Amino acid sequence: MPRRLIHPSELQVGQPLPCNAYDGKGTLLLCEGHVITSDGQIEKLMRQALMADARPGVSAKEPARASPLALVLAVRRHLQALLDAPSPADFPAQVSRMAGMLRRACRLNADVALASILMRREGLYSIRHAVNVAVACQIAGAAMQLAPAELAATTAAALTMNIGMFQLQQQLQAQGGPLTDAQRAAVRGHCERSVALLRGHGVTDALWLDIVQDHHERPDGSGYPAGKAGDAIGLPAQLLSLADVYCARVACRDSRPAMPPNVALRWLFLNEGATIDEHLAARFIKALGVYPPGTGVRLYNGSIAVVTQRGATGHMPKVASITTRDGLRVGVPIRRRGDEPAHAVSAVVDLDELQLAVGMEALWGADGVE
């Protein structure tokens, strides 16, 4: 029987293996129905050249040893295919699998997953935004030690929070002028519409639905749809709200350029005032870093670099120079230590504006391979 590569989404803790798994020599490793017991077991299996009996309708193009970046990009593709389907089958399970793929990507290399928000801006905004928000929620939620069930529901909610306005969201992303009255009403009603659509697709997880319902509520009562305030809004919904605002601000739109990530994070803490919990915003910023991975920066020695890793303190990340101090482009990024004065960040720069685009593989090696 012909064999195919197993896709990472088919390996999920607590779920049975959907097919027989073989190594590259054809030796049977695990039988169909074996229940995966841990993420460690998944990572061990993925390191081997897993093959499975070919089945109709299952893609054979996904890599067996998916990198963190490949997992994030695969979720973007899968989410778009799922939302394009008129009557998606197994909707809750498919979203949960995608959330699991993002969880694995973040565990393998959270810095690469975060960098994809800033460095991989291709594709439909509505899809990309949902996955970006899910990545930010996964990383910040883990740092805040959310319970596993809460974190899984938050990530699933991030992927589906705007299901009630995906088409409108894409339209608004390209719209230069103010919203019409009809558009404004649709936006304010999208939380409830999203919950109704999710229920229609078979979602019964009350926490997942509550997070989607409340992700535009604000602690001072100024949000919608119900005007909830204070403790009436759960921590997962508030986390999703922060991630939603941050990811929207760092995204480039036809009507405005992307906001520098450090400025977007600072605005969460300083400019939102009564509408966002400042203590929660501080925890969110600490989790992502003052200069999140993927940020273009100028160092005190004059070279242009890219943040590759959040440092022990948010102000001293690890970076890789892509130019010399004189501005000459280097062939291979030079890794620097942010705690050395000459290699500390002096300013944030726009790499596209400087025409200094760099691939993620050059910065993160195998973890940045598509």
Secondary structure in CASP SS format (residue, H / E / C, confidence):
PFRMAT SS
TARGET T0000
AUTHOR 0000-0000-0000
METHOD secondary structure of the structure
MODEL  1
M C 1.00
P C 1.00
R E 1.00
R E 1.00
L E 1.00
I C 1.00
H C 1.00
P H 1.00
S H 1.00
E H 1.00
L C 1.00
Q C 1.00
V C 1.00
G C 1.00
Q C 1.00
P E 1.00
L C 1.00
P C 1.00
C C 1.00
N C 1.00
A E 1.00
Y E 1.00
D C 1.00
G C 1.00
K C 1.00
G C 1.00
T C 1.00
L E 1.00
L E 1.00
L E 1.00
C C 1.00
E C 1.00
G C 1.00
H C 1.00
V E 1.00
I C 1.00
T C 1.00
S C 1.00
D H 1.00
G H 1.00
Q H 1.00
I H 1.00
E H 1.00
K H 1.00
L H 1.00
M H 1.00
R C 1.00
Q C 1.00
A C 1.00
L C 1.00
M E 1.00
A E 1.00
D E 1.00
A C 1.00
R C 1.00
P C 1.00
G C 1.00
V C 1.00
S C 1.00
A C 1.00
K C 1.00
E C 1.00
P C 1.00
A C 1.00
R C 1.00
A C 1.00
S C 1.00
P H 1.00
L H 1.00
A H 1.00
L H 1.00
V H 1.00
L H 1.00
A H 1.00
V H 1.00
R H 1.00
R H 1.00
H H 1.00
L H 1.00
Q H 1.00
A H 1.00
L H 1.00
L H 1.00
D H 1.00
A C 1.00
P C 1.00
S C 1.00
P C 1.00
A C 1.00
D C 1.00
F H 1.00
P H 1.00
A H 1.00
Q H 1.00
V H 1.00
S H 1.00
R H 1.00
M H 1.00
A H 1.00
G H 1.00
M H 1.00
L H 1.00
R H 1.00
R H 1.00
A H 1.00
C H 1.00
R H 1.00
L H 1.00
N H 1.00
A H 1.00
D H 1.00
V H 1.00
A H 1.00
L H 1.00
A H 1.00
S H 1.00
I H 1.00
L H 1.00
M H 1.00
R C 1.00
R C 1.00
E C 1.00
G C 1.00
L C 1.00
Y H 1.00
S H 1.00
I H 1.00
R H 1.00
H H 1.00
A H 1.00
V H 1.00
N H 1.00
V H 1.00
A H 1.00
V H 1.00
A H 1.00
C H 1.00
Q H 1.00
I H 1.00
A H 1.00
G H 1.00
A H 1.00
A H 1.00
M C 1.00
Q C 1.00
L C 1.00
A C 1.00
P H 1.00
A H 1.00
E H 1.00
L H 1.00
A H 1.00
A H 1.00
T H 1.00
T H 1.00
A H 1.00
A H 1.00
A H 1.00
L H 1.00
T H 1.00
M C 1.00
N C 1.00
I H 1.00
G H 1.00
M H 1.00
F H 1.00
Q H 1.00
L H 1.00
Q H 1.00
Q H 1.00
Q H 1.00
L H 1.00
Q H 1.00
A H 1.00
Q C 1.00
G C 1.00
G C 1.00
P C 1.00
L C 1.00
T C 1.00
D H 1.00
A H 1.00
Q H 1.00
R H 1.00
A H 1.00
A H 1.00
V H 1.00
R H 1.00
G C 1.00
H H 1.00
C H 1.00
E H 1.00
R H 1.00
S H 1.00
V H 1.00
A H 1.00
L H 1.00
L H 1.00
R H 1.00
G H 1.00
H C 1.00
G C 1.00
V C 1.00
T C 1.00
D C 1.00
A H 1.00
L H 1.00
W H 1.00
L H 1.00
D H 1.00
I H 1.00
V H 1.00
Q H 1.00
D H 1.00
H C 1.00
H C 1.00
E C 1.00
R C 1.00
P C 1.00
D C 1.00
G C 1.00
S C 1.00
G C 1.00
Y C 1.00
P C 1.00
A C 1.00
G C 1.00
K C 1.00
A C 1.00
G H 1.00
D H 1.00
A H 1.00
I C 1.00
G C 1.00
L H 1.00
P H 1.00
A H 1.00
Q H 1.00
L H 1.00
L H 1.00
S H 1.00
L H 1.00
A H 1.00
D H 1.00
V H 1.00
Y H 1.00
C H 1.00
A H 1.00
R H 1.00
V C 1.00
A C 1.00
C C 1.00
R E 1.00
D C 1.00
S C 1.00
R E 1.00
P C 1.00
A C 1.00
M C 1.00
P C 1.00
P H 1.00
N H 1.00
V H 1.00
A H 1.00
L H 1.00
R H 1.00
W H 1.00
L H 1.00
F H 1.00
L H 1.00
N C 1.00
E C 1.00
G H 1.00
A H 1.00
T H 1.00
I C 1.00
D C 1.00
E H 1.00
H H 1.00
L H 1.00
A H 1.00
A H 1.00
R H 1.00
F H 1.00
I H 1.00
K H 1.00
A H 1.00
L H 1.00
G C 1.00
V C 1.00
Y C 1.00
P C 1.00
P C 1.00
G C 1.00
T C 1.00
G E 1.00
V E 1.00
R E 1.00
L E 1.00
Y C 1.00
N C 1.00
G C 1.00
S C 1.00
I E 1.00
A E 1.00
V E 1.00
V E 1.00
T E 1.00
Q E 1.00
R C 1.00
G C 1.00
A C 1.00
T C 1.00
G C 1.00
H C 1.00
M C 1.00
P C 1.00
K E 1.00
V E 1.00
A E 1.00
S E 1.00
I E 1.00
T E 1.00
T C 1.00
R C 1.00
D C 1.00
G C 1.00
L C 1.00
R E 1.00
V E 1.00
G E 1.00
V E 1.00
P E 1.00
I E 1.00
R E 1.00
R E 1.00
R C 1.00
G C 1.00
D C 1.00
E C 1.00
P H 1.00
A H 1.00
H H 1.00
A C 1.00
V E 1.00
S E 1.00
A E 1.00
V E 1.00
V C 1.00
D C 1.00
L C 1.00
D C 1.00
E C 1.00
L C 1.00
Q C 1.00
L C 1.00
A C 1.00
V C 1.00
G C 1.00
M H 1.00
E H 1.00
A H 1.00
L H 1.00
W H 1.00
G H 1.00
A H 1.00
D H 1.00
G H 1.00
V C 1.00
E C 1.00
END
